[in-house]
Amino acid sequence: MKTNLLIIIPMALFGIISISESFAEEEIMIFVENDARKIYYTGENIISTFYDHKSRSVIFEIGMDAKLEIKAPQIYKKGPELFILKNGEEIAGVTRADDCFYYVDIKTKVPEKIEIIFAYWPEYPETKEGCETFTVSPLKQYELGISVNEIQCKESLVLITKHDDSPVCVKSKTAVELTNKEKRSGWNVGDQLWKLLSEKMNEYGPKNNCPRYCITLDEKYVVDGIDKTLGNSSGLPKFFPEGYDNFQFHHREVYSVVQISTKPISLDTSWNDFYWKDNGIFLRYSEVPVTVDGMAQIEYWAKTHDAKKLNLPSSDEPAYLKEREISYSDELDMLYPTFSEAQFNYGELVVVISGYISGEDMLKIADSFFEK
């Protein structure tokens, strides 16, 4: 699991339970995953203290005849002692420990660079009874500079954002009510929640669960150079989101479909993996009989699915978009996502784009069909 640390110097914004020794100090806050801790330090001739995000370490620049005393939290599940570098060389450093902290005493005659490395952090850190703990609200995390998609909520809450991208943590049913397009007033589902729901649905659903537009698995085949194969008749869009480099083509008598994925697609790829795990995109090209009004079909779909009519910058043809949403199942007591879908006329074809990608990306794909 990717870990990220944030350090603010100094601060006293969080309540604490207890600390092990009396220690007149400055504070450095570390926020990792859903765990917040403080490092305390004091001394003489400390020139500067800063945090190197890439190496996840706290760096002290100290001067002549300097003294540095550090109290750093023990991390549970308990790992190795602190990694300490002096001028790039590892030293022992830890002089003593109690149930909650490591203590480091360093004295120097000449200027030195001391680095305390926190690259090690368990996937699920634990706290210990009697040691200090902190609660960091989502808004405070945001104000401290943590990116919205990395903000942590309590276990029973989910993250959504306001129109200004500021975060809030709410109950699942509240998230549905606030972000429902009939009621929404500046509330949005963030990428973090979409990713979480995709992972849950992939674990929960049967292997070949397909939300919509599925085909018989034993009739799948992969086409190399699909842009040439399909391009003779209908063409591929010029835009796909970054990483969508894998294609699979299927043809029927009156329609063709293309699967686009971030991962290689084979006969063994389940629909569950395609839709949920890899956030696959599904394109459907349908031929419209001369006796049928293709746009009337699209408009009927838009009306029954509450899709919005939007103008494409590169075409006079409008597109209709139903953006992805979250819903709540009382029976399963869980949130689940519904996918985005766009429909539009492309020559004599009706094109349908569906998948669990953003409405913004959906419209970019649609518009790129018409780009010169």
C-alpha positions as CSV (number, residue, x, y, z in Angstrom):
1,M,0.0,0.0,0.0
2,K,1.3,3.4,-0.9
3,T,2.0,5.6,2.1
4,N,2.2,9.3,2.4
5,L,3.4,11.5,5.2
6,L,2.7,15.1,6.0
7,I,4.7,17.1,8.4
8,I,3.8,20.5,9.8
9,I,6.2,22.4,12.1
10,P,5.2,23.4,14.8
11,M,1.6,22.8,15.7
12,A,-0.7,22.1,18.6
13,L,-4.0,21.4,16.9
14,F,-4.8,17.9,18.2
15,G,-5.8,16.5,21.5
16,I,-3.6,13.9,23.2
17,I,-4.1,11.2,25.8
18,S,-0.7,11.2,27.4
19,I,3.1,11.4,26.8
20,S,5.7,9.3,28.6
21,E,8.2,11.9,29.9
22,S,8.2,15.6,30.6
23,F,9.9,17.1,27.5
24,A,10.1,20.8,26.7
25,E,10.0,20.6,22.9
26,E,9.0,21.7,19.5
27,E,6.6,19.4,17.6
28,I,6.5,17.8,14.2
29,M,3.2,16.2,13.0
30,I,3.4,13.0,10.9
31,F,0.3,11.8,9.2
32,V,0.5,8.4,7.6
33,E,-2.5,6.5,6.1
34,N,-5.1,6.9,8.8
35,D,-2.7,7.4,11.6
36,A,-1.4,10.7,13.0
37,R,1.6,10.9,15.4
38,K,3.9,13.6,16.7
39,I,7.7,13.8,16.9
40,Y,9.1,16.0,19.7
41,Y,12.5,17.6,19.7
42,T,14.6,20.1,21.6
43,G,18.2,21.2,21.8
44,E,20.8,23.9,21.1
45,N,22.0,25.3,17.9
46,I,19.4,23.7,15.7
47,I,19.5,25.6,12.5
48,S,16.6,24.2,10.6
49,T,14.1,21.3,10.5
50,F,12.3,20.2,7.4
51,Y,10.6,17.2,5.8
52,D,11.8,15.4,2.7
53,H,8.6,14.0,1.2
54,K,10.2,11.7,-1.3
55,S,12.3,9.9,1.3
56,R,9.7,10.3,4.0
57,S,12.3,11.6,6.5
58,V,12.7,14.5,8.9
59,I,16.0,16.4,8.5
60,F,17.7,18.4,11.1
61,E,20.5,20.8,10.2
62,I,22.5,21.5,13.4
63,G,25.5,23.9,14.0
64,M,28.7,24.0,16.1
65,D,28.5,22.5,19.6
66,A,24.9,21.4,19.0
67,K,22.7,19.3,21.1
68,L,19.6,17.5,19.7
69,E,17.1,15.4,21.7
70,I,14.4,13.6,19.8
71,K,11.4,11.7,21.1
72,A,9.8,9.7,18.3
73,P,6.7,7.4,18.5
74,Q,7.0,3.7,18.4
75,I,4.9,2.3,15.6
76,Y,2.6,-0.7,16.0
77,K,2.6,-3.4,14.7
78,K,6.1,-2.8,16.1
79,G,8.8,-2.6,13.5
80,P,12.5,-1.9,13.6
81,E,14.0,0.9,15.6
82,L,14.4,4.3,14.0
83,F,16.6,4.6,11.0
84,I,19.0,7.5,11.7
85,L,21.6,9.0,9.3
86,K,24.4,11.5,10.2
87,N,25.8,13.1,7.1
88,G,24.4,10.2,5.1
89,E,25.8,7.4,7.3
90,E,23.6,5.3,9.5
91,I,24.2,5.5,13.2
92,A,22.7,3.8,16.2
93,G,21.2,6.9,17.7
94,V,18.5,5.4,20.0
95,T,19.6,5.8,23.6
96,R,16.5,4.5,25.4
97,A,12.8,3.6,24.9
98,D,9.6,3.2,26.8
99,D,6.3,1.7,25.9
100,C,5.4,4.6,23.6
101,F,8.6,6.4,22.4
102,Y,12.1,6.1,21.2
103,Y,14.6,8.7,22.6
104,V,17.6,9.9,20.7
105,D,20.4,12.1,22.1
106,I,22.9,13.6,19.7
107,K,25.8,16.0,20.5
108,T,28.1,17.4,17.9
109,K,31.2,19.6,17.8
110,V,30.8,20.6,14.1
111,P,27.8,21.2,11.9
112,E,25.9,18.0,11.0
113,K,22.9,16.8,9.0
114,I,20.7,14.4,11.0
115,E,18.0,12.5,9.2
116,I,15.3,10.4,10.9
117,I,13.7,8.1,8.3
118,F,10.1,7.0,8.5
119,A,9.9,5.0,5.3
120,Y,9.0,2.0,7.3
121,W,5.3,2.0,8.3
122,P,3.0,-1.0,8.7
123,E,0.1,-1.4,6.3
124,Y,-2.3,-1.2,9.3
125,P,-0.6,0.7,12.1
126,E,-1.9,0.2,15.6
127,T,-2.0,2.3,18.7
128,K,-1.1,1.1,22.2
129,E,-3.2,1.8,25.3
130,G,-1.8,4.7,27.3
131,C,0.1,6.2,24.3
132,E,-0.9,9.4,22.6
133,T,-3.4,9.3,19.8
134,F,-4.8,12.1,17.5
135,T,-7.9,12.7,15.6
136,V,-7.4,14.6,12.4
137,S,-10.7,15.9,10.8
138,P,-11.0,15.8,7.0
139,L,-11.1,19.6,6.8
140,K,-8.0,19.9,8.9
141,Q,-6.2,17.3,6.7
142,Y,-7.2,19.3,3.7
143,E,-5.9,22.6,5.3
144,L,-2.6,20.9,6.1
145,G,-2.1,20.2,2.4
146,I,-3.1,16.5,2.1
147,S,-4.5,15.9,-1.4
148,V,-8.3,15.3,-1.4
149,N,-7.9,11.7,-2.7
150,E,-5.6,10.8,0.2
151,I,-7.8,12.2,3.0
152,Q,-8.9,9.6,5.5
153,C,-12.4,9.2,7.0
154,K,-13.5,7.2,10.0
155,E,-14.4,3.6,9.2
156,S,-18.1,4.2,9.2
157,L,-18.0,7.3,6.9
158,V,-17.2,7.9,3.2
159,L,-15.5,10.9,1.5
160,I,-17.3,13.3,-0.8
161,T,-16.3,16.8,-1.9
162,K,-18.0,20.2,-2.1
163,H,-17.9,22.3,-5.2
164,D,-14.6,23.9,-4.1
165,D,-13.0,20.4,-3.7
166,S,-13.0,20.7,0.1
167,P,-13.7,17.3,1.7
168,V,-16.4,16.0,4.1
169,C,-16.9,12.6,5.6
170,V,-20.5,11.5,5.7
171,K,-22.6,8.3,6.1
172,S,-23.2,6.2,3.0
173,K,-26.9,7.2,2.7
174,T,-26.0,10.9,3.1
175,A,-23.5,10.6,0.3
176,V,-26.2,9.2,-2.0
177,E,-28.6,12.0,-1.1
178,L,-26.1,14.8,-1.5
179,T,-24.6,13.7,-4.8
180,N,-27.8,12.5,-6.5
181,K,-28.1,14.7,-9.6
182,E,-31.8,15.5,-8.8
183,K,-30.8,16.9,-5.4
184,R,-27.1,17.8,-5.7
185,S,-26.1,21.3,-4.9
186,G,-22.4,21.5,-5.3
187,W,-21.5,18.0,-3.9
188,N,-19.5,15.4,-5.8
189,V,-18.2,11.9,-5.5
190,G,-14.4,12.0,-5.4
191,D,-12.0,9.6,-7.2
192,Q,-11.1,7.9,-3.8
193,L,-14.7,6.7,-3.3
194,W,-15.0,5.5,-6.9
195,K,-11.9,3.5,-6.6
196,L,-13.0,2.0,-3.2
197,L,-16.4,1.1,-4.6
198,S,-14.9,-0.5,-7.7
199,E,-12.7,-2.7,-5.5
200,K,-15.6,-3.7,-3.3
201,M,-17.8,-4.6,-6.3
202,N,-15.0,-6.6,-7.9
203,E,-14.7,-8.6,-4.7
204,Y,-18.5,-8.9,-4.1
205,G,-19.9,-9.7,-7.5
206,P,-19.9,-13.1,-9.3
207,K,-17.0,-13.6,-11.6
208,N,-18.9,-12.9,-14.8
209,N,-21.2,-10.3,-13.5
210,C,-21.8,-7.8,-16.4
211,P,-23.7,-4.6,-15.6
212,R,-24.7,-4.0,-19.3
213,Y,-23.7,-4.6,-22.9
214,C,-22.2,-8.1,-22.5
215,I,-21.3,-10.6,-25.2
216,T,-20.8,-14.4,-25.2
217,L,-17.4,-15.1,-23.8
218,D,-16.5,-17.9,-26.2
219,E,-17.0,-15.6,-29.2
220,K,-14.4,-13.1,-28.1
221,Y,-11.3,-12.5,-30.1
222,V,-8.4,-10.0,-30.0
223,V,-7.5,-7.8,-33.0
224,D,-4.1,-6.3,-33.5
225,G,-4.2,-3.0,-35.3
226,I,-7.8,-2.6,-34.5
227,D,-7.8,1.0,-35.6
228,K,-7.3,-0.2,-39.2
229,T,-9.7,-3.2,-38.9
230,L,-12.5,-1.1,-37.5
231,G,-11.5,2.2,-39.0
232,N,-12.6,1.1,-42.5
233,S,-16.2,1.3,-41.5
234,S,-16.7,3.3,-38.3
235,G,-13.3,4.4,-36.8
236,L,-12.1,4.6,-33.3
237,P,-12.1,7.7,-31.2
238,K,-8.9,9.7,-31.1
239,F,-8.9,10.1,-27.3
240,F,-8.8,7.5,-24.5
241,P,-7.9,8.2,-20.9
242,E,-4.2,7.6,-20.1
243,G,-3.3,3.9,-19.8
244,Y,-6.2,2.5,-21.8
245,D,-4.0,0.7,-24.3
246,N,-5.6,-2.7,-24.6
247,F,-8.4,-3.4,-27.1
248,Q,-10.7,-6.3,-27.9
249,F,-13.1,-6.4,-30.9
250,H,-16.4,-8.2,-31.3
251,H,-18.6,-8.2,-34.3
252,R,-22.3,-9.1,-34.8
253,E,-24.5,-8.8,-37.8
254,V,-25.9,-5.4,-37.0
255,Y,-23.5,-4.1,-34.4
256,S,-19.8,-4.1,-33.3
257,V,-18.4,-3.6,-29.9
258,V,-14.9,-2.8,-28.6
259,Q,-13.6,-3.3,-25.1
260,I,-10.9,-0.9,-24.0
261,S,-8.9,-1.7,-20.8
262,T,-5.9,-0.7,-18.8
263,K,-4.9,-4.3,-18.6
264,P,-4.4,-7.0,-21.3
265,I,-7.7,-8.7,-22.2
266,S,-7.9,-12.4,-23.0
267,L,-10.5,-15.2,-23.1
268,D,-9.9,-15.6,-19.4
269,T,-10.8,-12.0,-18.5
270,S,-14.0,-12.0,-16.6
271,W,-16.6,-9.2,-17.0
272,N,-16.2,-8.5,-13.3
273,D,-12.5,-7.8,-13.8
274,F,-13.1,-5.8,-16.9
275,Y,-15.8,-3.5,-15.5
276,W,-14.8,-3.2,-11.8
277,K,-11.1,-4.0,-11.4
278,D,-9.8,-2.4,-14.6
279,N,-12.6,0.2,-15.0
280,G,-13.0,-0.9,-18.6
281,I,-14.7,1.2,-21.3
282,F,-17.2,-0.4,-23.6
283,L,-18.0,1.0,-27.1
284,R,-21.0,-0.2,-29.1
285,Y,-21.6,0.8,-32.8
286,S,-25.1,-0.1,-33.9
287,E,-26.4,0.2,-37.4
288,V,-29.8,1.9,-37.7
289,P,-32.3,0.8,-40.3
290,V,-33.3,3.5,-42.8
291,T,-36.9,3.2,-41.4
292,V,-35.7,4.1,-37.9
293,D,-34.8,7.6,-36.6
294,G,-31.5,7.0,-34.6
295,M,-31.7,10.3,-32.8
296,A,-35.3,9.6,-31.7
297,Q,-34.0,6.3,-30.1
298,I,-31.2,8.2,-28.3
299,E,-33.6,10.9,-27.1
300,Y,-36.0,8.3,-25.8
301,W,-33.1,6.6,-23.9
302,A,-32.0,10.0,-22.6
303,K,-35.5,10.8,-21.3
304,T,-35.9,7.4,-19.5
305,H,-32.5,7.6,-18.0
306,D,-32.4,11.3,-17.1
307,A,-29.4,11.9,-19.3
308,K,-28.3,15.5,-20.2
309,K,-28.1,16.9,-23.7
310,L,-24.7,18.4,-24.4
311,N,-23.0,20.0,-27.3
312,L,-19.8,18.5,-28.6
313,P,-17.1,21.1,-29.6
314,S,-16.1,19.3,-32.8
315,S,-19.6,18.4,-34.1
316,D,-23.0,19.7,-34.7
317,E,-24.4,16.4,-33.4
318,P,-25.4,16.6,-29.7
319,A,-24.5,13.9,-27.3
320,Y,-26.5,12.7,-24.3
321,L,-24.7,11.9,-21.1
322,K,-25.8,10.0,-18.0
323,E,-23.0,10.5,-15.4
324,R,-21.9,7.8,-13.0
325,E,-23.6,7.9,-9.6
326,I,-23.6,6.1,-6.3
327,S,-26.6,4.3,-5.0
328,Y,-27.4,2.5,-1.7
329,S,-28.7,-1.0,-1.3
330,D,-30.7,-1.5,1.9
331,E,-30.7,-5.3,1.3
332,L,-26.9,-5.4,1.1
333,D,-26.4,-2.4,3.4
334,M,-23.7,-1.1,1.0
335,L,-23.0,1.6,-1.5
336,Y,-22.6,0.6,-5.2
337,P,-21.7,2.6,-8.3
338,T,-23.7,3.0,-11.5
339,F,-21.7,3.7,-14.7
340,S,-21.5,6.7,-17.0
341,E,-23.0,6.3,-20.4
342,A,-23.0,8.6,-23.5
343,Q,-25.0,8.1,-26.7
344,F,-24.8,10.0,-30.0
345,N,-25.2,9.7,-33.8
346,Y,-22.0,9.1,-35.8
347,G,-22.9,9.0,-39.5
348,E,-25.3,6.1,-40.0
349,L,-24.4,4.6,-36.6
350,V,-25.6,5.1,-33.0
351,V,-22.5,5.0,-30.8
352,V,-22.8,4.1,-27.1
353,I,-19.9,4.6,-24.6
354,S,-20.3,3.1,-21.2
355,G,-18.0,2.5,-18.2
356,Y,-17.1,3.6,-14.7
357,I,-15.1,6.6,-15.8
358,S,-15.9,10.3,-15.3
359,G,-18.4,12.1,-17.4
360,E,-15.7,14.5,-18.4
361,D,-13.6,11.6,-19.9
362,M,-16.8,10.2,-21.5
363,L,-17.4,13.5,-23.4
364,K,-13.8,13.7,-24.5
365,I,-14.0,10.3,-26.0
366,A,-17.3,11.2,-27.8
367,D,-15.9,14.5,-29.1
368,S,-12.8,12.9,-30.4
369,F,-14.8,10.8,-32.9
370,F,-15.4,14.1,-34.8
371,E,-12.0,15.7,-34.5
372,K,-10.4,16.4,-37.8
